[in-house]
Amino acid sequence: MTWDILITNIKGLAQVRDNTPSVLAGSAMAELPVLENAYLAIADGKIADYGEMQSLANPSADQIIDAKGRFVFPSFVDSHTHLVFAASREEEFVMKIKGASYAEIAAKGGGILNSAQKLQRMSEDELYERSLVRAFEIMKTGTGAVEIKSGYGLTVEDELKMLRVARKIGRETPLKVKTTFLGAHAVPKSLTKDKYIQLVIEEMIPAVAEEKLADYIDVFCEEGFFSPGETEQICEAGKKFGMRPRIHANQLHRSGGVQVGVKLNAISVDHLENIGEEEIKALQSSSTIPTALPGAAFFLNLSYPPARDIMNAGLPLAIASDYNPGSSPSGNMSLMVALACVKMRMTPEEAFNAATINTAAAMEILETHGSITRGKTANVCITKPIPTLSYIPYSFGAQLVDQVIINGALIG
């Protein structure tokens, strides 16, 4: 057999798993299998074979990549982003530097409402072109699968516009894309909260479902935004149309988001900068995946999710970027892994597991992504020559992902 791509002399082939667990939790998160002096074969967009170099006999491939001194690992899975947006918000960045809080900026018409105003004025074609640039940006830094939320439209048509763009990115790029309807991201100034919730439930959700634009439904469960009761009401409406919940929970306050996420059987609860023993105990009785977004905690100068407490409780932990224009303007998952190590005291092994297998579980794509497993989609990163895999989070400012293969093809 002639393979499409054969990667040889790999210093370390990381995340090799003949059988992928459903999710990694507790002490299992510290275990990252690495095969030394290895090869990896790719055919028809899938991982065809791998093993030690000494067992590779009579290799035949259309393209051979010599990875001497380099590591190869599965491409990152980013399970929480707001990749589709109209414009950056660096003016708010300056306000933050001068001491304005997230809530103060939002109260002055900034934040989500600022992004919504810009997006509402932009055509769908232009929004796609701008978002496409970001899609290729994250691919080149090693992301092969991504979740994309709406939430900057806040009108029926503009929420649909965002989700259409997200779906198109999934069709027109090699990225594996899952989409989430986040109409309940903020309340537009033109409506009361009750009227807006009515609009979300009675008009937005049915319209999104009619065009089959969303896999999931999300709500920003936070003081000043949506309460646990409102979150439950909105998510139950989405569930009737087949959208499983995933919740923005406990970013700024102990908002009750974790508990309502567990009650709703949400696939994940994301942020978690403000959780304690009560929230961790609630998660222990559920299959909901806690997800940390260290880029947002870093950019907003918030406390970081208590990763060690979460893992010591026997729970899984996922790490995603929260790529968005206001609170985490980076989709670089290598940086997120570094922040998890430096600020959340996770080991590199734990952080890599959190950003591959556990995020794949949080996107419900673990059967095809998240590990080096025969038959899975051939999404892999090849590093520059580095001494160890731990060197990636250690060298937090460097771009050490040298080549990226998605769906069995090199990304230029």
C-alpha positions as CSV (number, residue, x, y, z in Angstrom):
1,M,0.0,0.0,0.0
2,T,1.1,3.5,-0.8
3,W,0.3,6.0,1.9
4,D,-0.5,9.7,1.2
5,I,1.8,11.0,3.9
6,L,4.5,9.3,6.0
7,I,6.1,11.1,8.9
8,T,9.3,9.4,9.9
9,N,11.9,9.7,12.7
10,I,9.5,11.4,15.1
11,K,11.3,12.2,18.3
12,G,8.0,11.7,20.2
13,L,4.5,10.8,18.9
14,A,2.3,12.1,21.7
15,Q,-1.3,11.2,22.6
16,V,-1.1,7.7,21.1
17,R,-4.1,5.7,22.2
18,D,-5.2,2.4,20.6
19,N,-8.6,2.9,22.4
20,T,-9.7,6.4,23.3
21,P,-11.4,6.9,26.7
22,S,-14.7,8.7,26.8
23,V,-13.0,11.5,28.8
24,L,-10.0,11.8,31.0
25,A,-10.7,12.7,34.6
26,G,-8.8,13.1,37.9
27,S,-5.4,11.4,38.0
28,A,-5.8,9.9,34.5
29,M,-5.3,13.5,33.2
30,A,-1.6,13.2,34.1
31,E,-1.0,10.3,31.7
32,L,0.1,11.3,28.2
33,P,1.3,8.4,26.2
34,V,4.4,9.2,24.0
35,L,5.9,6.8,21.5
36,E,9.6,7.6,20.9
37,N,11.4,7.3,17.6
38,A,8.2,6.7,15.7
39,Y,6.5,7.0,12.4
40,L,2.9,8.0,11.5
41,A,1.2,7.1,8.2
42,I,-1.8,8.9,6.7
43,A,-4.1,7.7,4.0
44,D,-7.5,9.0,2.7
45,G,-7.6,11.7,5.3
46,K,-7.3,9.2,8.2
47,I,-4.5,7.9,10.5
48,A,-3.6,4.7,8.8
49,D,-0.8,3.4,11.0
50,Y,1.9,4.3,13.5
51,G,4.7,2.6,15.4
52,E,8.4,2.5,16.2
53,M,10.7,3.2,13.3
54,Q,12.4,-0.1,13.7
55,S,9.1,-1.8,12.8
56,L,8.6,0.2,9.6
57,A,9.4,-2.0,6.6
58,N,9.5,-1.1,2.9
59,P,7.6,2.2,3.4
60,S,5.8,3.7,0.4
61,A,4.2,7.2,0.4
62,D,3.5,10.0,-1.9
63,Q,5.1,12.4,0.6
64,I,7.6,11.6,3.3
65,I,8.2,14.2,6.1
66,D,11.4,13.7,8.2
67,A,10.5,14.8,11.7
68,K,13.9,14.2,13.3
69,G,14.1,16.1,16.6
70,R,10.4,17.0,16.4
71,F,7.3,16.0,18.2
72,V,4.0,15.1,16.6
73,F,0.7,15.4,18.5
74,P,-3.0,15.5,17.5
75,S,-4.2,19.0,16.5
76,F,-5.9,21.0,19.2
77,V,-9.7,20.9,19.6
78,D,-11.0,24.3,20.7
79,S,-14.4,23.7,22.2
80,H,-15.4,27.3,23.1
81,T,-14.9,30.3,20.7
82,H,-16.7,33.4,19.4
83,L,-14.7,33.2,16.1
84,V,-17.3,35.0,14.0
85,F,-17.3,38.7,14.9
86,A,-17.2,42.0,13.0
87,A,-14.3,43.9,14.5
88,S,-11.8,44.1,17.3
89,R,-12.3,46.2,20.5
90,E,-8.9,47.4,21.4
91,E,-10.5,50.7,22.6
92,E,-12.0,48.8,25.5
93,F,-8.6,47.2,26.1
94,V,-7.3,50.7,26.9
95,M,-10.3,51.3,29.2
96,K,-9.4,48.1,31.1
97,I,-5.8,49.3,31.5
98,K,-7.2,52.5,33.0
99,G,-9.2,50.5,35.6
100,A,-12.6,50.0,34.1
101,S,-14.2,46.7,35.0
102,Y,-16.0,44.3,32.5
103,A,-19.3,45.4,34.0
104,E,-18.5,49.1,33.8
105,I,-17.6,48.8,30.1
106,A,-20.8,46.9,29.4
107,A,-22.8,49.5,31.2
108,K,-21.4,52.2,29.0
109,G,-22.5,50.4,25.8
110,G,-19.3,48.5,25.3
111,G,-18.7,44.8,25.5
112,I,-21.1,42.5,23.8
113,L,-23.4,45.4,22.8
114,N,-20.5,47.1,21.1
115,S,-19.7,44.0,19.0
116,A,-23.4,43.6,18.2
117,Q,-23.7,47.1,16.9
118,K,-20.7,46.5,14.6
119,L,-21.9,43.2,13.4
120,Q,-25.5,44.4,12.6
121,R,-24.0,46.9,10.2
122,M,-21.9,44.3,8.3
123,S,-23.0,42.2,5.4
124,E,-22.9,38.4,5.7
125,D,-20.2,38.2,2.9
126,E,-17.9,40.6,4.7
127,L,-18.5,38.9,8.0
128,Y,-17.5,35.6,6.4
129,E,-14.3,37.1,4.8
130,R,-13.2,38.6,8.1
131,S,-13.9,35.4,10.0
132,L,-12.2,33.3,7.4
133,V,-8.9,35.0,8.2
134,R,-9.2,34.0,11.8
135,A,-10.1,30.5,10.8
136,F,-6.9,30.1,8.9
137,E,-5.0,31.8,11.7
138,I,-6.1,29.2,14.3
139,M,-5.4,26.4,11.9
140,K,-1.8,27.5,11.4
141,T,-1.3,27.6,15.2
142,G,-2.5,24.0,15.5
143,T,-6.2,23.9,15.8
144,G,-8.1,21.4,13.7
145,A,-11.6,21.4,15.2
146,V,-13.5,24.4,16.7
147,E,-16.8,25.3,18.2
148,I,-18.2,28.7,17.1
149,K,-21.0,30.6,18.9
150,S,-23.4,33.2,17.8
151,G,-24.3,36.0,20.3
152,Y,-23.1,39.2,18.7
153,G,-26.3,39.5,16.6
154,L,-29.0,40.0,19.1
155,T,-31.7,40.2,16.4
156,V,-33.2,37.2,14.6
157,E,-31.6,38.0,11.3
158,D,-28.2,38.8,12.7
159,E,-28.0,35.7,14.9
160,L,-28.9,33.6,11.8
161,K,-26.2,35.5,9.8
162,M,-23.5,34.6,12.4
163,L,-24.5,30.9,12.4
164,R,-24.6,30.8,8.6
165,V,-21.1,32.2,8.5
166,A,-19.9,29.6,11.1
167,R,-21.5,26.8,9.1
168,K,-19.9,28.1,5.9
169,I,-16.5,28.0,7.6
170,G,-17.1,24.4,8.3
171,R,-17.9,23.7,4.7
172,E,-15.3,25.9,3.0
173,T,-12.2,25.2,5.2
174,P,-10.6,22.0,6.5
175,L,-11.7,22.8,10.1
176,K,-14.2,20.6,11.8
177,V,-16.8,23.0,13.1
178,K,-19.6,22.7,15.6
179,T,-22.0,25.6,16.1
180,T,-23.8,27.0,19.1
181,F,-26.7,29.4,19.3
182,L,-26.0,32.0,22.0
183,G,-28.7,34.5,21.4
184,A,-28.9,34.9,25.2
185,H,-25.5,36.6,25.4
186,A,-26.8,40.1,26.4
187,V,-30.0,42.1,26.2
188,P,-30.2,44.7,23.5
189,K,-31.1,48.3,24.7
190,S,-34.2,48.4,22.6
191,L,-35.9,45.6,24.6
192,T,-36.7,44.7,28.2
193,K,-35.1,41.4,29.3
194,D,-38.5,39.7,29.4
195,K,-39.3,40.8,25.8
196,Y,-35.9,39.7,24.6
197,I,-36.2,36.3,26.2
198,Q,-39.5,35.9,24.5
199,L,-37.9,36.8,21.2
200,V,-35.1,34.3,21.8
201,I,-37.6,31.5,22.6
202,E,-40.4,32.2,20.3
203,E,-38.6,33.5,17.2
204,M,-34.8,32.9,17.3
205,I,-34.7,29.3,18.4
206,P,-37.3,28.1,15.8
207,A,-35.6,30.1,13.0
208,V,-32.2,28.6,13.9
209,A,-33.7,25.1,14.0
210,E,-35.5,25.6,10.7
211,E,-32.2,26.2,8.9
212,K,-30.4,23.6,11.0
213,L,-27.7,26.1,12.0
214,A,-26.9,25.1,15.6
215,D,-25.7,21.9,17.3
216,Y,-25.9,23.4,20.8
217,I,-27.6,26.2,22.8
218,D,-25.8,28.5,25.2
219,V,-26.7,31.2,27.7
220,F,-24.5,33.7,29.5
221,C,-25.6,32.8,33.1
222,E,-24.1,35.8,35.0
223,E,-25.2,38.6,37.3
224,G,-26.4,41.5,35.1
225,F,-27.1,39.1,32.2
226,F,-29.2,36.0,32.6
227,S,-30.2,34.3,35.9
228,P,-30.2,30.5,36.5
229,G,-34.0,30.4,36.1
230,E,-33.9,32.3,32.8
231,T,-31.0,30.1,31.6
232,E,-33.1,27.0,32.3
233,Q,-36.1,28.5,30.5
234,I,-34.1,29.3,27.4
235,C,-32.1,26.0,27.3
236,E,-35.3,23.9,27.7
237,A,-36.7,25.7,24.7
238,G,-33.6,24.9,22.7
239,K,-33.6,21.2,23.9
240,K,-37.0,20.8,22.3
241,F,-35.3,21.5,18.9
242,G,-32.4,19.1,19.6
243,M,-29.9,21.7,20.8
244,R,-28.0,20.3,23.8
245,P,-27.0,23.0,26.3
246,R,-23.5,24.3,27.1
247,I,-23.4,27.1,29.6
248,H,-21.3,30.2,30.2
249,A,-21.0,29.8,33.9
250,N,-19.4,31.5,36.9
251,Q,-17.1,33.9,35.1
252,L,-17.6,37.0,37.2
253,H,-19.5,35.8,40.1
254,R,-20.8,32.5,41.7
255,S,-23.8,32.9,39.5
256,G,-25.5,29.5,39.8
257,G,-24.4,28.7,36.3
258,V,-22.7,25.4,37.2
259,Q,-25.7,24.1,39.1
260,V,-28.2,24.9,36.3
261,G,-25.8,23.4,33.8
262,V,-25.7,20.2,35.8
263,K,-29.5,20.3,36.1
264,L,-29.9,20.7,32.3
265,N,-27.4,17.9,31.6
266,A,-25.3,20.4,29.7
267,I,-22.4,19.0,27.7
268,S,-20.1,21.5,29.4
269,V,-20.0,24.5,31.8
270,D,-17.4,27.0,30.7
271,H,-15.3,29.7,32.4
272,L,-15.4,28.7,36.1
273,E,-13.3,31.5,37.4
274,N,-15.6,31.7,40.4
275,I,-16.4,28.3,41.7
276,G,-15.9,26.5,45.1
277,E,-16.7,23.3,46.8
278,E,-20.4,23.6,46.2
279,E,-20.0,23.8,42.4
280,I,-17.4,21.0,42.3
281,K,-19.7,18.7,44.3
282,A,-22.5,19.4,41.9
283,L,-20.2,18.5,38.9
284,Q,-19.2,15.2,40.6
285,S,-22.8,13.9,40.2
286,S,-23.0,14.7,36.5
287,S,-21.4,14.0,33.1
288,T,-21.0,17.7,32.4
289,I,-17.5,18.7,31.5
290,P,-15.9,21.6,33.3
291,T,-14.1,23.8,30.8
292,A,-11.5,26.5,31.7
293,L,-10.9,29.5,29.5
294,P,-7.5,30.8,30.7
295,G,-7.2,33.4,27.9
296,A,-10.2,35.2,29.3
297,A,-9.0,35.1,32.9
298,F,-5.6,36.4,31.7
299,F,-6.9,39.2,29.6
300,L,-9.5,40.4,32.2
301,N,-7.1,39.9,35.0
302,L,-9.5,37.6,36.8
303,S,-8.8,34.7,39.1
304,Y,-8.2,31.4,37.3
305,P,-10.4,28.3,37.6
306,P,-9.1,26.0,40.4
307,A,-7.8,23.3,38.1
308,R,-6.1,21.3,40.9
309,D,-9.3,21.2,43.0
310,I,-11.3,20.1,40.0
311,M,-9.0,17.3,39.1
312,N,-8.4,16.2,42.7
313,A,-12.2,15.8,42.9
314,G,-11.9,13.1,40.2
315,L,-13.4,15.4,37.5
316,P,-12.3,16.0,34.0
317,L,-11.1,19.4,32.8
318,A,-11.1,20.8,29.3
319,I,-9.2,23.9,28.1
320,A,-10.5,26.2,25.3
321,S,-9.5,29.6,24.0
322,D,-12.8,31.7,24.2
323,Y,-11.4,33.5,21.2
324,N,-13.5,36.7,21.0
325,P,-12.9,40.4,20.5
326,G,-13.6,41.6,24.0
327,S,-12.2,39.3,26.6
328,S,-9.9,36.8,24.9
329,P,-8.6,38.1,21.5
330,S,-6.4,35.0,20.9
331,G,-7.2,31.6,19.4
332,N,-3.7,30.3,20.0
333,M,-4.2,27.0,21.9
334,S,-0.4,26.6,22.6
335,L,-0.7,29.8,24.6
336,M,-3.8,28.5,26.4
337,V,-1.9,25.4,27.3
338,A,1.0,27.6,28.6
339,L,-1.4,29.7,30.7
340,A,-3.0,26.5,32.2
341,C,0.5,25.4,33.2
342,V,1.7,28.7,34.6
343,K,-1.4,30.1,36.2
344,M,-3.5,27.0,36.9
345,R,-0.6,24.8,38.0
346,M,-1.5,22.1,35.5
347,T,1.3,19.8,34.3
348,P,2.0,19.9,30.6
349,E,0.6,16.4,30.3
350,E,-2.7,17.5,32.0
351,A,-2.9,20.6,29.8
352,F,-2.4,18.7,26.6
353,N,-5.0,16.2,27.6
354,A,-7.4,19.0,28.5
355,A,-6.9,20.6,25.0
356,T,-7.2,17.5,22.9
357,I,-9.2,14.5,24.3
358,N,-11.3,16.4,26.8
359,T,-12.2,19.2,24.4
360,A,-13.0,16.6,21.7
361,A,-15.4,15.0,24.3
362,A,-16.9,18.5,24.9
363,M,-17.6,18.8,21.2
364,E,-18.9,15.2,20.9
365,I,-16.2,14.4,18.3
366,L,-14.0,12.1,20.3
367,E,-14.7,9.2,17.9
368,T,-12.8,11.1,15.2
369,H,-10.6,13.7,16.9
370,G,-8.4,14.3,19.9
371,S,-5.9,11.5,19.8
372,I,-3.4,9.5,17.6
373,T,-5.7,6.5,17.0
374,R,-5.9,4.3,13.8
375,G,-9.0,5.3,11.8
376,K,-9.4,8.8,13.3
377,T,-9.2,11.9,11.2
378,A,-5.6,12.8,10.4
379,N,-5.3,16.1,12.2
380,V,-1.8,16.4,13.6
381,C,0.8,19.1,14.5
382,I,4.5,18.8,13.8
383,T,6.7,20.9,16.0
384,K,9.9,22.6,15.3
385,P,13.0,20.7,16.8
386,I,12.4,20.9,20.6
387,P,13.9,19.0,23.5
388,T,10.6,17.9,25.1
389,L,6.9,18.4,24.7
390,S,7.0,20.5,27.9
391,Y,9.1,23.0,26.0
392,I,5.9,24.2,24.2
393,P,4.2,25.7,27.4
394,Y,7.7,26.6,28.8
395,S,8.4,28.8,25.8
396,F,5.0,30.5,26.1
397,G,5.7,33.3,23.6
398,A,7.1,31.1,20.8
399,Q,5.3,29.6,17.8
400,L,6.7,26.0,18.0
401,V,4.0,24.4,15.8
402,D,5.8,24.2,12.5
403,Q,3.5,22.2,10.2
404,V,-0.2,21.3,10.5
405,I,-2.0,18.5,8.8
406,I,-5.8,18.7,8.8
407,N,-8.0,16.0,7.1
408,G,-4.8,14.4,5.9
409,A,-3.5,17.5,4.0
410,L,-0.8,20.0,4.9
411,I,-2.1,23.5,5.7
412,G,-0.1,26.1,3.8
